[in-house]
C-alpha cells in the first residue's frame, strides 16, 4: 500500500484548503455540537545554529555520506510475530513518557520558552524508512528537534532507524499500524491500530508515544474516544506526497510558516528529505527555533493540535 497517497476527503463547513484557523474553529464547534466527522486542513538542541556557510557545508557532507548508506544498506528487521495478534485494551499510563519528555530523548538541552521566541514544529509522517537517516543528519547539522509520527509496520522493518531517531532527541508519535482511515474502523480496530503501534515502538526504543496523528488527519467522535492522547494535526501542509519536487516542497513550507506552526512533511519521500536543508537554513536565518510538538506547548499539548501561536509574538 502506498501510504503516501492521500484520498480526497471532505472539508468542514466549506473551509478553504490552507485555512488552519477556520478549520480549527470549526473543529472546536463540531466537537461541542456533536458533529460526527472532523478532518484536518490540507495546507498550510537549541543553541544558536552555526553560520550559514558552515550549515551548507555540513548539509552537503551528510547528504553524500548518509544517503548512500540509508538507501543501500540492509537494516535488520525486527520480528513482528508477537505483534500479529491485535492488542486488547490500552497500555498502562506509567508506560508513557513524562510530560515534556521528547519521546525518549537522551541529549539534554536548554528549555525553550515558545511564548517568547519564534518556534516551529517540523513533523514527519509515515516512516521510518530508507531516507530517515539522511534526514536525521540534516536535522543534527542545524541542532533541530522534530516529531516523527511513525507507522507500526515500518517500525518493525526499520527498528534501528527509529532507535537512532530517539537517541538524537526527537519526539515519536503514533501514526497507526497500517495507515487506515480510522473513521471506517470499529472502536476495537481503532484501538488495535494504536496499541499495536505503541507496542512496536516500545519494543524498538523503550518509549511509548504520548501523541497520536490520525492518518489523513481524519477522525470523528468514535476515534476520539479511543485514546486520551492529543490528536496532532497541522497548520501547514507541504503536500509533498503530491508535489515530488524539493523546491516546491520547501517553497510551500516557507510561504505559510508562522510562529507556532506545525508543518507536515513525509520522510518516506526522498524529494522531501532533499528539501529540508533549505527549510532549515531559511527558517534559522529568520530566527526560528526547531522544537518538538510537545515542546511547542510547554509539555502539555491540547486535545486537538493545529498550531500554537503565542500571543506574545507577532
N, C-alpha and C positions, 0 to 999 in steps of 0.2 A: 504494500500500500504506500503510495506517495503521500506522506503526512505533510508535505509542504504545499499540497494543493488545497485551496480553500473553496468550499462550496458557497454559493450565493445564499446569503441569509437575510431575513427581513430585518429592517431597522425600526427603531422605536419612534413612533409619533412623527414620522416624516423627517427625522433628524438628518441633516446633511452628513455625508461621509466626510470625516475630518473635523467634526464639531464636538469635541470631547465634553465641553461644558454643558451643551444642550442635552447630550445623552446621559451625562452624569445626573443632571437634574431629573430627567425622565426616569432614570433608574430608581432614584430615591422615591419619586412619586409612585412609580409602579409597585415598588415593594410595599409602600404604605397602603396602597389601594388594592393590593392583592392581584396585580397583573400576573398572568401565567408565564410569560416569557420575557427574558431580558437578554439583549445581545449587545456585545461591546462595539464601540465605534471602530471603523477600519481606516484611520488616517494617521491623521495625526496623533591603602597607604596614602594618606592624604598629605604627604609632604609636597612642597612645591615641585611641579614637574620639571625635568631637565629642559635645557634650552631647545628651541625648535629644531636647530640643525642636528643636535645630538639625538633628538627623538626620531628624526627622519632616518638617520644612520642606523639607529637601533632597530627601527621597524624593517628596514631593508635587510639587515643582517638576520633577524629572526625569521623573516619570510623565507629566505633561502635555506636556513639551517633546519627549520622546523617543518616546513610544508612537505618536503620530500619524505621525511620520516613519518609524518602523520598520515600521508596518503599511501605510502608504500609498505610500511612495516606492519606486520600482522600482530595485532594486540591479542593477548589471551582472552578467551571467552569464559566468563563465569557460568557455572551450571545453573540453568533455570528450572531444573526438575522440581525443586521444592516449591517453586512459585507457580507451578502449573495448576494447582488446585486453588480455586478462588478463596480468598481470605474472608473470614466471617468476623464481624464486629470491628471495632476501632482499636488501634494500638493505645496503650496506656499513656496518659498525659505526661508521665515522667520521662517518656522516651523522646519528647520533643525538646529542641534546643531552647535555651532560656531566652526571654525577650531581649532583643538587642544583639543576640548571637548571629553572626553572619553565616550560619549554616555549617558550623564546624571549622571556622577559621583558625589557623594555627599561627598566624602572624599578627601580632598586636600593632595597633596604630593609634594615633591621637583621635579622640572623638571629634566628629564634625557636627556642628550645630547648623542644620539646614534652614533654620529660621533666620539666620544671619549671614549665610554665604550662599552663593549660587550652586545648587546641587542638581544633578540629573542622574536618573537611574537607567542604565542600559540593561535591557533584558534580552535573553536569547532563548528561543524555544526549540523543541523537538530533538535536541541532542541527548547524550553526547554522540559525536560522530568523528569521521576521519579528519575534519578540519578544525576541531575544537582545540587541539594542541597549538596550532598556529595562532588562533585567536587568543589563547592564554598568554602566548609570548607577546603579542601586541599590547594586551592589557597591562602586562607586567612592565613593559617599557615605559608606560605612562603612569605607573603606580595606580591603576584604576581598578576599582572593585565593581563587579556586576552581579546580576542574579540570573541563574540558569534554570529554566523550567524544563525539566528532563522527562523523557518518555521512558517508562519502565522497561519496555522491551529493548530499548537501546542501552539502558544501563547494564543489563546483563551481557550485552555484546561488547561494550567498552568500559568495563569497570575501572581499569587503570586510568583512563582519561578522566573519569569522574573523581577518582581519588586525587589526581593532580589538581583538578578544579577546586576541590575543597581545601587541599593543602595550600593553595595560593590565596586563600581567604575569601573566595567568592561564596555567595549565598546560593543554596539549592532549593528549588521549588518543585512541587509535584504537578506534572502535566499529563497525568493518567498513564495507564499501561499501554494502550494501543491507539490513542488519539481519536476516540469516537466523539460524536455529538452526544453529550451526556443527556440532553433533553429527550433523546429517543430510547433511553435505557430505564429499566425498572430501578427503584431505590436500591435493591440488593446489588444489582450490577454496577451502579454508580459507586457504591461503597467498595466493591471488589476492585474496580479500576484504581481507586485511590489507595486502598490498603495494600494491594499487591505491589504498587509502585513504591510506597513507603518502605515495604519490606526489602525490595531490591536495592533501594538507596541505602538503607541501613546496613544491609549485608556487605555492600561495597565500601562504605565510608564510615559506618558507625553513627551516622547522622540521620534523623528523620525530619523532613522539611516542615516548616511552620506555615508555608504559603502554598496556595493552590492556584493554578491558572487553568480554567476550563478550556479545552480545545475550541478554536474558532471564537473564543470569548463568549460562547453560548451557554446560558444556564437559565433555569427557571426556579420556582419556589421549591419544587421537589429536589432539585440538585442542591440548592442552598441548604436544605435541611440535613443533608448527608454529611456535612462537615462543619465544624465550628471555626475552622481556619479562615483567614481573609481570602477572598477571591480577588486575584490581582489581574486587572485588565490593563489598559494602556491609554495614553493620551496622544501619542504619536506613532502612527503605523507607517513603516517604510515600504510596505507592500513588496518586500524583497522576494517573496515567493512568486510574484508575477514578473517583477522587473529584475531579471537576472543580469543586471548591469551595475557594476560597482559605483560608477559616477552617479547614476540615478538614485541608487540607494542612499549614498552619502548626501546628495543634494536634498532629498526628501527629509532626512533626519535633521539636517542643519536648518532647513527652512522653517520647520514647525516647532523646534525646541524652545522651551521657556524654562525659567527656574521652577523646579519641581516636576518637570516632565518625566513620564515613564515611557521609554522608547522601545518599540517592539522590533526585534531582529530575529533571524533564524540562522543558527550556526551550522546547519546542515547544508547550506549553500556556499560554495567557495567564493562566489561573487560578493556575497555579503561580507565574508571574512576579509576579503581584499579591500572593502570599503571602510573598514574600521579605523585604520591609521589616519585617514583624512578626517574622520569624525572626531577622533580623539585629539588630533593636532589642532583642529579649528576650535573645538569647544574649550580646550585648555587655554588657548590664546584669548578666548572670551571670558576667562576667569571661572569656568565651571569646575566643580569637584565631582568626581565619578563615584557614586555611592550605591550600595545595595538598596533594594526596595525597603527593607526593614530600617536601614539607617535613614532613609529619606523621611521616615515617620518617627524618628527617635525611638525605634524599637517597638512601636505599637501601631501597626497599620490598621486602618478601619476595616469593616466587614467587606466592603467592596472598594477596590482601589482603581482610580483612573489616573490621578495625578495628585501632587501636593504642592500647591503654590502658596508659600508662606506669605502672610500679609505684610511682613516687614520688608519684603523685597519688591522691587518694581515689577 
